[in-house]
């Protein structure tokens, strides 16, 4: 497995980024789509965002492709929008972390006809505002009264993430006098940890499954206006033409399905080991029955 920093790929993503929200039907052919020897070459490109769930999913799929199906795998962490743009432009092959229908709904509205949705690989995902259990309020509607305790901030993640858009909507719909602080999953976790270590109040953008719920005693604030939606699914999305070009990889991706507990265990392992590749290898070793159920018949052991 190798990470790629392909200039052609990055240039294509930059172009699509400029055009995608103003011009319909952008995209077109690329080396990935047009290479008639693709199946013989056994190469696949996977995109993900640097979120714990996306990293775990992608590294596990990459290890299976390499070690069970003899693929050469390239992976790249990108912004959320770039995942969809990479598939639409046919410069990459698959993503495994499409949170639908709400969190990534706008991306699919814009690009859904230029990619293929293989459906949920996990059901029961959730997003919202998360606080330590010791925080004495229980609803987003109570947040203004506790503004000073929260220092007037909601600690967010990447500005392009769907949960950030939902949080901006929550600020407006609930009339919250708060600043939504942009950052990353890592900075959000650091702020959460520091607050808990000091028994301070903090509110962060959160989602499950995520290892932080195993490590810390946390709760969602009730969302009576359902700004953050109901339960979501995590879907696998692939580029158009993948089924014809790489039928065995397509079958693996189409078979891929697991529970929130499976994903949580993979994320916890990655956090404990501090190495996503070793964590993926160990998780695969410990979950052979499930892994075998995903593999195309010719690769089952």
Protein Blocks (a to p, Z undefined) as FASTA:
>chain_A
ZZdddfklmmmmmmmmmmmmmpghiacddfklmmmklmmnopacddddddfklmmmmmmm
mmmmmmmnopacddddddfklmmmmmmnopafbdcbbccfklmmmmmmmmmmmcccebjf
behiacdddddfklmbfbfklmmmmmmmnnopacdddfkbmklmmmmmmmmmnopacddd
dddfklmmmmmmmmmmnopacddddddddfklmmpccdddddfkomnopaddddddddeh
klmmmmmlmmmmmmpccdfklmmmmmmmmmmnopaklmmmmmmmmmmmmmmmmpcfklpZ
Z
